[in-house]
Amino acid sequence: MTIVKKIIVIGGGPAGMMAAIRAGQLHQQVVLLEKNAGLGKKLLLSGKGRCNLTNACSLEEFLARFSKNGQFLRDAFKKFFNQDLMNFFEERGLPVKVERQMRVFPVSDRSASVLEVLEKELIKNKVEIIFKAKIKNLSIVDNKVRGLYLAGDEFILADRIIIATGGISFAITGSTGDGFEFARKLGHAVTALAPGNREIVSEIGELLFTFFGISGPLVLTLSGKIVNWLNENKKVYAQIDLKPGLSKEQLNNRLLREFSANPRKNIKNVLKGLLPLRLVDVFLEIAKINPEIRVNQISRQAREGIVDLLKAFRLDIAGSLPLEEAMVTQGGVSLKEINPRTMESRKIKGLYFAGEMIDVDADTGGFNLQAAFSTGYLAGESAALS
Ligand SMILES: Cc1cc2nc3c(=O)[nH]c(=O)nc-3n(C[C@H](O)[C@H](O)[C@H](O)COP(=O)(O)OP(=O)(O)OC[C@H]3O[C@@H](n4cnc5c(N)ncnc54)[C@H](O)[C@@H]3O)c2cc1C
């Protein structure tokens, strides 16, 4: 006879939902506690509302996209990886598609449809969900999980607790760092938390000039590293090639052609053909060139200066946006204290961690969600079978 265990999962994001589903599939009695009135608020925002749920690249390529601790996930990925996740959704009526850079999205292009599948699966596996849950503290006796207290001192007895409360970015979605506090109180080390957002490892990408500085996919790609450097008080600057498709020589020839075809045109109007309109004035200010000057008055030296600046537009980086606005959190519960084969705490028996709250983070491209789903799956299965 198998003894049914009572498993509490804290946090109804991708990691917590998958943990609860897996433990439910293995016929355990599962309670999912979510502080919001609904599940998966961050999941709904993911991939600009389209949910880039995983990446179809190979395991080795996948692991390489994590900033430092990717190897920790090898066991979780062996258990439940990208193809398993795609099958999970397809078998439940949600086809997926692979887009550029192997990013996987639901064919529906709606993150809500991903959430719907997860919600249905929770119900199917008889997971009890308590919304607006207010957890006071976890009860641990002799280094073993016993249960937890909700506000109002209601006690829920549990054999296993899985903490999947997310990171501390986009707090509006419910990720306010509560899990880190629970973990710290229980004697777990939590490594320094920082905003992290590395994306495609590519030198060509989309970049946005905004009122606060630069942003966009390319910036997100590099910001994880940059934040580390800034934290080490290193000076960091971005050198942007505004015309990556043209060599310096080609660019110089193009300017020469335009200058001789329209010698009385001012430089501002010529540059409008090369740069986004609103960048032209800023560019000329930095280049220290009068925007109204006619191109036939521009010296060879000044023209070469323009070419140099187009190929290497330099911006000093003063800082990153606060953690609040980052996509993923760098740092988290120290990996030394979690067993990678089970996600169980090495300090407290019956306590498990999953998702963004553990100290792993990756480029965007579907890697973070897969890590959340995989660690959730492994934690749910280990909690059920251990
Ligand atoms: C704007 C944005 C877009 C993104 N797009 C992508 C993408 O396309 N692809 C990708 O791979 N990654 C993406 N990410 C990252 C990805 O969303 C996260 O890595 C992922 O959601 C982490 O899952 P999680 O379950 O660990 O945590 P979360 O999704 O943060 O879920 C944690 C849950 O725990 C709940 N909770 C917190 N504290 C408590 C408590 N005390 N009691 C009860 N419940 C609690 C929260 O309310 C929340 O529901 C994006 C992130 C952002 C912010």
PDBQT file of the ligand as one rigid body, heavy atoms in Angstrom, charges set to zero:
ROOT
HETATM    1  C1  LIG A 401       8.022  40.791 -18.552  1.00  0.00    +0.000 C 
HETATM    2  C2  LIG A 401       8.647  39.420 -18.479  1.00  0.00    +0.000 A 
HETATM    3  C3  LIG A 401       8.672  38.627 -19.604  1.00  0.00    +0.000 A 
HETATM    4  C4  LIG A 401       9.280  37.359 -19.555  1.00  0.00    +0.000 A 
HETATM    5  N1  LIG A 401       9.267  36.598 -20.680  1.00  0.00    +0.000 NA
HETATM    6  C5  LIG A 401       9.858  35.369 -20.643  1.00  0.00    +0.000 A 
HETATM    7  C6  LIG A 401       9.803  34.507 -21.786  1.00  0.00    +0.000 A 
HETATM    8  O1  LIG A 401       9.161  34.807 -22.801  1.00  0.00    +0.000 OA
HETATM    9  N2  LIG A 401      10.460  33.312 -21.707  1.00  0.00    +0.000 N 
HETATM   10  C7  LIG A 401      11.130  32.897 -20.577  1.00  0.00    +0.000 A 
HETATM   11  O2  LIG A 401      11.697  31.812 -20.564  1.00  0.00    +0.000 OA
HETATM   12  N3  LIG A 401      11.134  33.682 -19.468  1.00  0.00    +0.000 NA
HETATM   13  C8  LIG A 401      10.510  34.880 -19.475  1.00  0.00    +0.000 A 
HETATM   14  N4  LIG A 401      10.518  35.654 -18.345  1.00  0.00    +0.000 N 
HETATM   15  C9  LIG A 401      11.056  35.084 -17.097  1.00  0.00    +0.000 C 
HETATM   16  C10 LIG A 401      10.028  34.087 -16.497  1.00  0.00    +0.000 C 
HETATM   17  O3  LIG A 401       8.742  34.658 -16.540  1.00  0.00    +0.000 OA
HETATM   18  C11 LIG A 401      10.378  33.709 -15.071  1.00  0.00    +0.000 C 
HETATM   19  O4  LIG A 401      11.686  33.192 -15.062  1.00  0.00    +0.000 OA
HETATM   20  C12 LIG A 401       9.381  32.679 -14.523  1.00  0.00    +0.000 C 
HETATM   21  O5  LIG A 401       8.089  33.242 -14.424  1.00  0.00    +0.000 OA
HETATM   22  C13 LIG A 401       9.804  32.156 -13.167  1.00  0.00    +0.000 C 
HETATM   23  O6  LIG A 401       8.836  31.251 -12.734  1.00  0.00    +0.000 OA
HETATM   24  P1  LIG A 401       8.613  30.958 -11.175  1.00  0.00    +0.000 P 
HETATM   25  O7  LIG A 401       7.450  30.019 -11.085  1.00  0.00    +0.000 OA
HETATM   26  O8  LIG A 401       9.881  30.558 -10.562  1.00  0.00    +0.000 OA
HETATM   27  O9  LIG A 401       8.241  32.355 -10.537  1.00  0.00    +0.000 OA
HETATM   28  P2  LIG A 401       7.011  33.367 -10.800  1.00  0.00    +0.000 P 
HETATM   29  O10 LIG A 401       6.524  33.256 -12.180  1.00  0.00    +0.000 OA
HETATM   30  O11 LIG A 401       7.514  34.678 -10.310  1.00  0.00    +0.000 OA
HETATM   31  O12 LIG A 401       5.878  32.832  -9.834  1.00  0.00    +0.000 OA
HETATM   32  C14 LIG A 401       5.981  32.921  -8.437  1.00  0.00    +0.000 C 
HETATM   33  C15 LIG A 401       4.591  32.866  -7.850  1.00  0.00    +0.000 C 
HETATM   34  O13 LIG A 401       4.706  32.787  -6.433  1.00  0.00    +0.000 OA
HETATM   35  C16 LIG A 401       3.744  33.624  -5.835  1.00  0.00    +0.000 C 
HETATM   36  N5  LIG A 401       4.193  34.001  -4.495  1.00  0.00    +0.000 N 
HETATM   37  C17 LIG A 401       5.228  34.804  -4.147  1.00  0.00    +0.000 A 
HETATM   38  N6  LIG A 401       5.321  34.901  -2.813  1.00  0.00    +0.000 NA
HETATM   39  C18 LIG A 401       4.321  34.131  -2.299  1.00  0.00    +0.000 A 
HETATM   40  C19 LIG A 401       3.879  33.832  -0.981  1.00  0.00    +0.000 A 
HETATM   41  N7  LIG A 401       4.482  34.346   0.102  1.00  0.00    +0.000 N 
HETATM   42  N8  LIG A 401       2.819  33.022  -0.816  1.00  0.00    +0.000 NA
HETATM   43  C20 LIG A 401       2.161  32.490  -1.895  1.00  0.00    +0.000 A 
HETATM   44  N9  LIG A 401       2.532  32.753  -3.179  1.00  0.00    +0.000 NA
HETATM   45  C21 LIG A 401       3.596  33.559  -3.370  1.00  0.00    +0.000 A 
HETATM   46  C22 LIG A 401       3.665  34.810  -6.792  1.00  0.00    +0.000 C 
HETATM   47  O14 LIG A 401       2.479  35.536  -6.629  1.00  0.00    +0.000 OA
HETATM   48  C23 LIG A 401       3.761  34.095  -8.147  1.00  0.00    +0.000 C 
HETATM   49  O15 LIG A 401       2.498  33.714  -8.612  1.00  0.00    +0.000 OA
HETATM   50  C24 LIG A 401       9.882  36.906 -18.362  1.00  0.00    +0.000 A 
HETATM   51  C25 LIG A 401       9.822  37.702 -17.218  1.00  0.00    +0.000 A 
HETATM   52  C26 LIG A 401       9.214  38.944 -17.263  1.00  0.00    +0.000 A 
HETATM   53  C27 LIG A 401       9.152  39.791 -16.023  1.00  0.00    +0.000 C 
ENDROOT
TORSDOF 0
